[in-house]
Amino acid sequence: MRSLLSETLATLLLSLNAFTNAQTPSSTVPVIDLGYVKYSGYQNTTAGVNYYRGIRYAAAPTGELRWAKPVPIESVNNYSGRTINASTLGPACYQASAKGAYSPPSAAQGQSEDCLLLDVLVPSKPVSTALPVLFTIHGGGYVGGSAPFSYPGDALVNRSDGNIIYVGIQYRLGMFGFMGGDVIAENGALNAGLLDQRAAMDWVQRNIRAFGGDPARVTIWGGSAGGGSVSCQLIANGGSDFPPFAAAISDHPWWQPLANSSTQNTQYNTALKLSGCADINCLRGLLSDTLGNLNQAVINATYLGPDNAYGVYYWGPVVDGKFIRDLPDQEFAKGNFHKVPLITNRDAYEGVTFSNKTQTSQVDETTDAEALFPYAGPSFFSRLYSLYPRSDFNSTFYQRVAWFGDFIINCPTYYMASSMVDSLSNSSAVFKLTFAAGTELHGATNPFISSNVTNFPSANNITLAHIMTSYWVSFTVFHDPNPLRVAGAPFWPSYISGGHGSMASGQSVGFTVQAVHYNDITPVIDPDASNKCDFFNGRGWQVRN
């Protein structure tokens, strides 16, 4: 199997090759008039895609706007109705990495604080003047990644045969987007990165018609931290407002613990100490590059990994009592989320990449877990190890790999799908998939769905890539992965199609998932509808806080 790092590097190289040559506006591509500004784009005739790159959806979040709610670009700009060349990639938001555990994230197009940008990819030959929109939130642990490199939409638009528009967004990362604490809450906005995502969705609602899109048919999609972001957008405002989307795809959703107020204040106070600042006004006055270095320095000074709490990225969403009113497991359990058609999925071995293979004893494993779950006590570990006994594993696939993958991704897909089935008026519009192809590791689906090259060169099975892509396109158009699936693609039954049943041997007989392998795609009982996931769900206050 290829490693996740190899897959990432391969994708990055392909992206760099695709974007090396400067693009120039094309007279055959419509100039988009948004009223406050016009945008000229360019066309890739091979892909059949018109591109509009680096469009600002909010003002640069610098100075007083650091750690503040994003300001819509229509109200703060100096465009004066001019025409802007949207043929160049915009910079990524500032990047960081978990201390000692991972290679630093790449930002091939450069980094900037003025990064609240999005790309719009429109089919050159659209089938209508009001196309459904696939709105993509990139992953990267809330500390890295960028729209055009993490989840490029070129191949999706190409394979859609004129049926969808793709929007890929950037949002503030690391301490820029997820600095917490009492001072930020009082003098700014917690979860600024999530608010950026919502601001981009609102921009799409106001402006996508000019590109030929239908604001009433927006599907939000993200993988990993992007999938976790989709989860957060589903529970935003307790599901009480009108969502700027009509459906959601939460791809291997990353549900890392949400830092409590004590940890948030430690992050903030460490930032003051390391910067020599006395208050937030001083932090807001630092140069962007200085804050970018501080972003990583705070992680290095306070994060427990890699020997303890291994696998999480430290910065991320928090409960703010407003946008995120409670822990995600609690909100889904109580029905406090937006009820929309949903796809969720996960890969076969989610915990492998995020487990420290040097930990060989249960003592090491418990020390690691105690740092990850500071509120866990003896009864927690007793039950954990009874559900994941050492006798069930070997030196390659050991306890920590199994329970970490369940806790952070596998079980959340079960919680989301089952909660949506119970709350959505059309319970048949919920679908779940497990993916055992490619690397089979976290992110294995990516090369089979997301590519900036039309023949999916990073996927090692082009037929499977076409099947997976057709499911995604069909769901975007119809909220059902089946109507537009390619010839030979198996029917994907809804999550509830098996009916409800009683528990037996730790599994439900009711929930159906589409299990994908190289040589077989078939419905099976949801393996995550289990006693193990019920255990984590019942201990949410210990593992999510």
Phi and psi in degrees as a GROMACS rama.xvg file:
@    title "Ramachandran Plot"
@    xaxis  label "Phi"
@    yaxis  label "Psi"
@TYPE xy
-77.6319  144.411  ARG-2
-74.506  160.249  SER-3
-61.6154  -37.7222  LEU-4
-63.4313  -40.4451  LEU-5
-62.662  -42.8384  SER-6
-60.1471  -43.635  GLU-7
-64.2989  -45.6047  THR-8
-64.1068  -39.3329  LEU-9
-63.0963  -43.9983  ALA-10
-63.7427  -41.4561  THR-11
-63.6671  -42.128  LEU-12
-63.9034  -41.9263  LEU-13
-61.9277  -41.4222  LEU-14
-64.2848  -42.9409  SER-15
-62.1489  -42.6009  LEU-16
-62.0895  -38.9226  ASN-17
-69.7645  -29.3685  ALA-18
-110.133  10.0951  PHE-19
-64.1062  -44.8641  THR-20
-78.4539  133.794  ASN-21
-63.3046  138.204  ALA-22
-95.1861  147.533  GLN-23
-122.556  150.118  THR-24
-57.7795  147.099  PRO-25
-112.708  134.685  SER-26
-68.9764  -16.4971  SER-27
-86.0062  -8.31128  THR-28
-96.7112  128.36  VAL-29
-58.6972  139.619  PRO-30
-80.8786  128.193  VAL-31
-94.0684  121.877  ILE-32
-102.568  111.487  ASP-33
-98.9453  6.98364  LEU-34
90.6971  -57.3256  GLY-35
-87.3317  -12.2014  TYR-36
-166.843  158.725  VAL-37
-118.97  149.033  LYS-38
-126.876  131.288  TYR-39
-104.421  140.595  SER-40
-120.864  -160.161  GLY-41
-142.007  167.002  TYR-42
-124.073  137.408  GLN-43
-102.247  103.395  ASN-44
-67.5991  -30.2176  THR-45
-65.8277  -44.1175  THR-46
-81.5234  -20.1127  ALA-47
69.9744  40.3589  GLY-48
-129.098  135.154  VAL-49
-97.8528  131.171  ASN-50
-111.714  138.407  TYR-51
-131.468  107.466  TYR-52
-105.442  150.806  ARG-53
63.0239  36.5224  GLY-54
-82.548  126.766  ILE-55
-75.3477  131.465  ARG-56
-107.863  -10.5862  TYR-57
-150.395  160.307  ALA-58
-64.7013  154.632  ALA-59
-56.167  125.59  ALA-60
-83.7492  60.2329  PRO-61
-114.422  168.223  THR-62
58.0172  -127.185  GLY-63
-66.2458  -16.8646  GLU-64
-88.1618  -2.02911  LEU-65
-64.0071  134.31  ARG-66
55.728  35.6956  TRP-67
-125.11  161.741  ALA-68
-60.6604  135.95  LYS-69
-63.3436  146.133  PRO-70
-103.565  123.349  VAL-71
-53.4708  137.65  PRO-72
-66.5686  -26.8518  ILE-73
-60.716  -29.4319  GLU-74
-91.8876  -13.7137  SER-75
-139.572  93.24  VAL-76
-159.941  167.009  ASN-77
-122.143  33.1148  ASN-78
-74.3561  -35.9101  TYR-79
52.9185  36.3791  SER-80
71.9282  12.5777  GLY-81
-73.7458  167.577  ARG-82
-97.9155  122.952  THR-83
-105.572  135.754  ILE-84
-74.7902  109.243  ASN-85
-102.275  48.9924  ALA-86
-108.56  4.36928  SER-87
-122.736  139.247  THR-88
-62.3008  136.504  LEU-89
-82.1777  164.484  GLY-90
-71.1338  156.442  PRO-91
-79.0173  160.852  ALA-92
-72.6998  159.592  CYS-93
-58.2709  138.792  TYR-94
-107.512  158.32  GLN-95
-149.651  179.747  ALA-96
-145.233  154.958  SER-97
-65.1505  139.218  ALA-98
-58.8259  118.366  LYS-99
72.3155  -4.30085  GLY-100
-101.7  -26.2048  ALA-101
-138.139  158.991  TYR-102
-68.9972  145.449  SER-103
-57.6189  137.697  PRO-104
-61.1217  150.847  PRO-105
-98.1054  144.946  SER-106
-135.241  80.4429  ALA-107
-61.2011  -25.8679  ALA-108
-92.495  8.66853  GLN-109
90.9771  169.783  GLY-110
-125.981  148.697  GLN-111
-159.967  156.926  SER-112
-78.6207  -24.3462  GLU-113
-84.474  71.8837  ASP-114
-126.899  10.8011  CYS-115
-80.3931  76.3185  LEU-116
-125.253  161.127  LEU-117
-145.221  158.329  LEU-118
-113.411  141.723  ASP-119
-120.252  123.207  VAL-120
-112.919  119.532  LEU-121
-117.829  134.273  VAL-122
-62.2293  138.205  PRO-123
-64.5117  -27.4552  SER-124
-125.651  76.8591  LYS-125
-68.3672  149.082  PRO-126
-82.786  -13.1094  VAL-127
-154.978  174.849  SER-128
-96.103  7.52702  THR-129
-142.846  74.8999  ALA-130
-82.8245  147.769  LEU-131
-64.4383  154.805  PRO-132
-120.766  132.875  VAL-133
-102.829  109.507  LEU-134
-100.706  118.408  PHE-135
-112.575  128.761  THR-136
-107.992  115.393  ILE-137
-71.81  157.239  HIS-138
-93.5229  -171.869  GLY-139
133.775  25.9765  GLY-140
67.397  18.8951  GLY-141
65.3821  10.6696  TYR-142
-126.305  -12.1814  VAL-143
-148.547  179.856  GLY-144
97.7766  167.258  GLY-145
-158.079  160.119  SER-146
-59.5361  -53.8929  ALA-147
-76.9898  -13.3556  PRO-148
-108.024  -31.2737  PHE-149
-80.9746  -42.1521  SER-150
-139.926  65.6092  TYR-151
-64.2257  143.748  PRO-152
-105.414  7.83354  GLY-153
-56.1655  -51.7765  ASP-154
-67.0669  -34.4506  ALA-155
-62.8597  -46.527  LEU-156
-65.116  -41.7084  VAL-157
-60.2648  -45.7598  ASN-158
-75.571  -12.8117  ARG-159
-76.9309  -9.92059  SER-160
55.2297  44.6275  ASP-161
84.2139  11.0881  GLY-162
-95.3519  -18.989  ASN-163
-138.164  154.863  ILE-164
-106.186  141.381  ILE-165
-111.23  134.074  TYR-166
-124.205  123.46  VAL-167
-114.857  133.09  GLY-168
-119.195  160.342  ILE-169
-112.197  150.656  GLN-170
-148.383  155.787  TYR-171
-61.0468  138.358  ARG-172
-118.787  167.084  LEU-173
54.6233  -142.023  GLY-174
-68.5926  -21.4376  MET-175
-64.9781  -37.888  PHE-176
-106.414  -16.1392  GLY-177
-137.661  24.8762  PHE-178
-65.9485  133.144  MET-179
-120.435  -166.368  GLY-180
110.681  166.19  GLY-181
-61.6856  -39.5558  ASP-182
-67.0787  -42.377  VAL-183
-63.749  -42.6515  ILE-184
-60.36  -35.3087  ALA-185
-86.3501  -25.7456  GLU-186
-124.111  23.602  ASN-187
-176.271  -135.665  GLY-188
-144.863  125.493  ALA-189
-69.6809  156.243  LEU-190
58.5607  40.4108  ASN-191
-56.9566  -36.3374  ALA-192
-63.287  -40.0605  GLY-193
-68.3033  -37.4905  LEU-194
-66.0039  -33.7542  LEU-195
-59.3353  -46.7067  ASP-196
-57.8424  -44.8039  GLN-197
-65.6583  -37.8533  ARG-198
-62.8148  -38.0206  ALA-199
-66.1148  -39.1491  ALA-200
-62.3182  -41.3793  MET-201
-64.5876  -38.6898  ASP-202
-59.5661  -43.0995  TRP-203
-60.535  -42.3215  VAL-204
-59.3451  -37.4253  GLN-205
-80.9178  -26.9063  ARG-206
-125.484  -11.5717  ASN-207
-69.1932  -21.724  ILE-208
-58.8463  -34.0065  ARG-209
-64.6663  -24.5299  ALA-210
-92.0357  -1.26465  PHE-211
93.2406  19.5966  GLY-212
-102.577  161.061  GLY-213
-107.459  110.315  ASP-214
-65.5958  -16.6287  PRO-215
-83.2124  -6.38729  ALA-216
-128.478  60.5223  ARG-217
-103.481  125.623  VAL-218
-107.504  124.302  THR-219
-89.9388  138.387  ILE-220
-139.716  135.878  TRP-221
-156.729  154.874  GLY-222
-123.208  147.044  GLY-223
62.4585  -121.602  SER-224
-62.909  -25.5751  ALA-225
-67.2334  -38.6338  GLY-226
-67.7336  -37.5323  GLY-227
-64.2771  -37.1077  GLY-228
-63.597  -40.9558  SER-229
-58.9947  -42.4968  VAL-230
-58.1826  -44.357  SER-231
-65.3177  -38.6195  CYS-232
-67.9568  -29.4475  GLN-233
-68.5071  -35.953  LEU-234
-95.218  2.65093  ILE-235
-56.6797  135.749  ALA-236
56.1853  27.6217  ASN-237
64.9079  19.1898  GLY-238
69.3714  20.8123  GLY-239
-95.2107  -15.1828  SER-240
-99.0166  -177.565  ASP-241
-89.4681  115.945  PHE-242
-74.3725  144.069  PRO-243
-84.8611  36.802  PRO-244
-155.111  158.421  PHE-245
-113.131  -12.9507  ALA-246
-159.126  167.557  ALA-247
-144.966  144.694  ALA-248
-124.963  112.963  ILE-249
-107.794  98.5572  SER-250
-90.5777  124.374  ASP-251
30.2001  67.3194  HIS-252
-66.8041  128.711  PRO-253
-92.5862  106.618  TRP-254
-109.378  71.7948  TRP-255
-74.2745  160.451  GLN-256
-56.4915  144.568  PRO-257
-93.2176  122.598  LEU-258
-58.5685  131.448  ALA-259
-78.824  178.908  ASN-260
-63.5318  -33.576  SER-261
-64.6554  -46.3443  SER-262
-65.0437  -40.659  THR-263
-59.5416  -44.0462  GLN-264
-66.3025  -33.9144  ASN-265
-62.824  -43.3626  THR-266
-59.2258  -47.7474  GLN-267
-64.4906  -46.8091  TYR-268
-65.9185  -33.8713  ASN-269
-66.0958  -39.1126  THR-270
-60.8715  -41.7617  ALA-271
-61.7059  -47.7396  LEU-272
-62.1643  -47.533  LYS-273
-71.2346  -27.3723  LEU-274
-89.1885  -15.5459  SER-275
78.314  13.0405  GLY-276
-87.3454  155.901  CYS-277
-104.348  -18.9187  ALA-278
-158.137  179.533  ASP-279
-68.2263  -30.5066  ILE-280
-62.8363  -37.2901  ASN-281
-65.9611  -43.9431  CYS-282
-60.5951  -38.191  LEU-283
-71.1325  -15.7231  ARG-284
-93.2669  -6.5492  GLY-285
-68.1106  150.851  LEU-286
-63.6573  151.83  LEU-287
-57.9973  -44.8013  SER-288
-63.9775  -36.6865  ASP-289
-63.5724  -43.6443  THR-290
-67.7233  -33.5486  LEU-291
-61.4857  -41.3542  GLY-292
-69.2829  -37.6479  ASN-293
-64.5459  -34.6768  LEU-294
-50.3515  -48.09  ASN-295
-76.9875  -35.8147  GLN-296
-63.4767  -37.2271  ALA-297
-65.3475  -40.8969  VAL-298
-59.4224  -49.4763  ILE-299
-61.1299  -31.57  ASN-300
-86.1071  -22.7563  ALA-301
-125.117  -22.4334  THR-302
-75.2217  139.384  TYR-303
-79.099  -23.3168  LEU-304
-67.5101  172.35  GLY-305
-86.4326  -11.2938  PRO-306
-76.1396  -28.1277  ASP-307
-128.15  151.647  ASN-308
53.2444  36.6186  ALA-309
-65.1514  139.278  TYR-310
108.028  -21.6884  GLY-311
-97.6398  167.107  VAL-312
-109.583  4.91693  TYR-313
78.2675  -65.5837  TYR-314
-72.1149  150.321  TRP-315
164.302  -178.288  GLY-316
-59.5017  154.845  PRO-317
-136.337  161.617  VAL-318
-76.404  118.443  VAL-319
-110.979  -2.89583  ASP-320
77.4113  -3.24323  GLY-321
-122.894  -80.3496  LYS-322
-70.5007  -47.144  PHE-323
-111.126  101.828  ILE-324
-85.88  -21.0941  ARG-325
-158.884  173.19  ASP-326
-60.05  145.853  LEU-327
-59.5562  -37.8195  PRO-328
-64.1631  -35.0908  ASP-329
-69.7977  -42.1343  GLN-330
-65.0075  -41.3092  GLU-331
-67.9879  -37.8093  PHE-332
-65.1605  -35.1982  ALA-333
-89.4356  -2.95586  LYS-334
80.5356  16.0775  GLY-335
-90.2951  69.1392  ASN-336
-155.217  163.814  PHE-337
-75.1109  128.278  HIS-338
-91.3409  100.247  LYS-339
-138.269  157.933  VAL-340
-53.3753  142.909  PRO-341
-140.717  137.787  LEU-342
-113.953  134.04  ILE-343
-135.546  152.657  THR-344
-156.213  168.513  ASN-345
-153.656  160.852  ARG-346
-91.5833  169.421  ASP-347
-67.0886  -39.5128  ALA-348
-128.03  71.7209  TYR-349
-68.0987  -30.5964  GLU-350
-85.4751  -9.96377  GLY-351
-62.9557  -51.8503  VAL-352
-61.3452  -26.0148  THR-353
-108.298  22.9307  PHE-354
-120.06  138.876  SER-355
-82.6134  108.488  ASN-356
-75.8008  -5.51805  LYS-357
-83.4704  -12.1204  THR-358
-81.1366  110.76  GLN-359
-109.784  -10.5275  THR-360
-118.776  159.489  SER-361
-68.3733  -25.1651  GLN-362
-63.7738  -46.291  VAL-363
-60.1401  -43.9155  ASP-364
-63.2776  -41.7597  GLU-365
-67.7423  -40.7754  THR-366
-59.9355  -42.4037  THR-367
-60.7936  -47.393  ASP-368
-68.3924  -33.6149  ALA-369
-63.9997  -33.7611  GLU-370
-73.7652  -35.21  ALA-371
-72.3408  -38.9138  LEU-372
-120.384  78.2208  PHE-373
-63.8556  -16.8594  PRO-374
-97.9793  4.29699  TYR-375
-79.4706  141.078  ALA-376
-122.008  -170.191  GLY-377
-56.5134  -40.1141  PRO-378
-65.9123  -33.8225  SER-379
-61.1644  -49.6721  PHE-380
-71.1791  -32.1584  PHE-381
-60.6045  -46.5423  SER-382
-71.1148  -38.2893  ARG-383
-57.0134  -47.8076  LEU-384
-79.3279  -16.2084  TYR-385
-76.9946  -31.9011  SER-386
-79.4602  -28.6817  LEU-387
-124.057  67.1683  TYR-388
-69.2522  145.181  PRO-389
-57.5243  -30.6383  ARG-390
-64.4306  -17.7673  SER-391
-83.5378  -5.7886  ASP-392
-128.219  173.79  PHE-393
-134.202  -172.618  ASN-394
-69.8888  -18.1101  SER-395
-88.7829  -44.8036  THR-396
-121.946  91.956  PHE-397
-105.647  179.887  TYR-398
-53.5117  -50.1215  GLN-399
-59.5202  -40.8476  ARG-400
-57.756  -43.9687  VAL-401
-70.2798  -51.1716  ALA-402
-73.8522  -30.0852  TRP-403
-67.414  -44.3731  PHE-404
-61.2586  -38.432  GLY-405
-65.6785  -51.0741  ASP-406
-61.5022  -41.4975  PHE-407
-92.8894  -22.765  ILE-408
-138.016  -53.4281  ILE-409
-59.208  -51.5611  ASN-410
-65.1969  -40.5919  CYS-411
-56.2589  -32.8295  PRO-412
-64.5701  -36.345  THR-413
-67.5147  -45.2983  TYR-414
-60.423  -45.1358  TYR-415
-66.4987  -48.0989  MET-416
-64.6565  -45.6733  ALA-417
-68.1433  -39.0052  SER-418
-65.2309  -41.3448  SER-419
-66.3676  -40.2316  MET-420
-58.5406  -41.1342  VAL-421
-72.8112  -20.0958  ASP-422
-112.808  -27.2972  SER-423
-76.0754  135.134  LEU-424
-60.7648  -36.8698  SER-425
-102.652  87.1341  ASN-426
-66.057  -14.7358  SER-427
-80.7269  -2.24296  SER-428
-95.3274  28.7813  ALA-429
-120.678  131.267  VAL-430
-137.279  143.552  PHE-431
-134.175  146.933  LYS-432
-137.143  142.815  LEU-433
-115.483  141.698  THR-434
-123.64  112.97  PHE-435
-120.227  56.9911  ALA-436
-137.636  179.618  ALA-437
59.2084  -136.042  GLY-438
-72.3458  -20.9736  THR-439
67.287  0.100714  GLU-440
-91.9283  177.85  LEU-441
-52.3223  127.169  HIS-442
87.603  7.41919  GLY-443
-62.1285  -27.6421  ALA-444
-70.6199  -25.2681  THR-445
-52.3622  -50.9623  ASN-446
-65.5508  -15.8809  PRO-447
-92.6875  -5.14933  PHE-448
-127.547  -41.5264  ILE-449
-113.611  120.259  SER-450
-158.091  145.324  SER-451
-94.5268  5.55414  ASN-452
-120.887  133.247  VAL-453
-69.8516  -20.5277  THR-454
-100.584  18.6275  ASN-455
50.3255  56.1007  PHE-456
-64.9816  -20.5668  PRO-457
-81.7355  -13.997  SER-458
-87.4651  140.11  ALA-459
-95.331  15.1661  ASN-460
-153.669  101.871  ASN-461
-66.7189  -33.4218  ILE-462
-62.5592  -44.3356  THR-463
-66.4691  -36.7116  LEU-464
-61.3864  -41.7374  ALA-465
-66.5384  -37.32  HIS-466
-64.5505  -50.4004  ILE-467
-62.1432  -43.5553  MET-468
-63.3806  -39.879  THR-469
-65.6201  -34.2062  SER-470
-60.6476  -45.7871  TYR-471
-66.0038  -44.2158  TRP-472
-62.9775  -45.5956  VAL-473
-61.5883  -41.4708  SER-474
-65.8052  -38.2045  PHE-475
-61.9993  -37.5368  THR-476
-82.1653  -44.7695  VAL-477
-116.31  -2.52386  PHE-478
59.4961  31.5217  HIS-479
-153.976  125.433  ASP-480
-74.7399  -0.436437  PRO-481
-96.4309  -40.2503  ASN-482
-56.9816  -37.7923  PRO-483
-105.387  16.0732  LEU-484
-66.9719  147.934  ARG-485
-69.2314  160.31  VAL-486
-59.0807  132.225  ALA-487
93.6732  -11.5462  GLY-488
-76.9733  125.152  ALA-489
-61.4904  149.291  PRO-490
-62.3751  136.102  PHE-491
-104.378  105.503  TRP-492
-72.4085  154.083  PRO-493
-69.3539  162.086  SER-494
-60.9713  -32.8031  TYR-495
-92.4931  2.53756  ILE-496
-63.8965  -23.3202  SER-497
-80.394  -8.41715  GLY-498
78.2912  166.776  GLY-499
-84.7635  152.395  HIS-500
-156.256  -179.65  GLY-501
-87.4929  162.377  SER-502
-78.2015  137.999  MET-503
-149.44  127.474  ALA-504
55.3844  34.6486  SER-505
79.1488  6.406  GLY-506
-127.272  147.831  GLN-507
-85.0042  145.62  SER-508
-94.5681  6.29085  VAL-509
-99.7158  -35.1195  GLY-510
-96.9691  131.589  PHE-511
-109.171  132.609  THR-512
-123.022  154.406  VAL-513
-89.3244  111.733  GLN-514
-93.5818  117.402  ALA-515
-103.947  122.974  VAL-516
-127.053  170.636  HIS-517
-58.7084  -45.5982  TYR-518
-106.146  8.41232  ASN-519
-159.975  130.667  ASP-520
-128.286  113.345  ILE-521
-147.234  148.717  THR-522
-72.233  139.68  PRO-523
-138.888  166.634  VAL-524
-67.4613  139.25  ILE-525
-59.4922  113.934  ASP-526
-68.1527  -15.2885  PRO-527
-91.7338  -6.69836  ASP-528
-81.7705  77.0545  ALA-529
-141.142  168.774  SER-530
-61.7818  -31.1318  ASN-531
-64.5038  -46.5592  LYS-532
-71.3969  -32.2961  CYS-533
-64.0357  -34.9583  ASP-534
-62.2802  -50.2059  PHE-535
-64.7115  -37.0247  PHE-536
-65.5009  -36.2761  ASN-537
-75.9922  -10.9661  GLY-538
-116.224  29.4674  ARG-539
-56.294  -37.4021  GLY-540
-67.019  -19.5972  TRP-541
-89.845  -38.5052  GLN-542
-98.5457  -12.432  VAL-543
-108.533  -0.829441  ARG-544
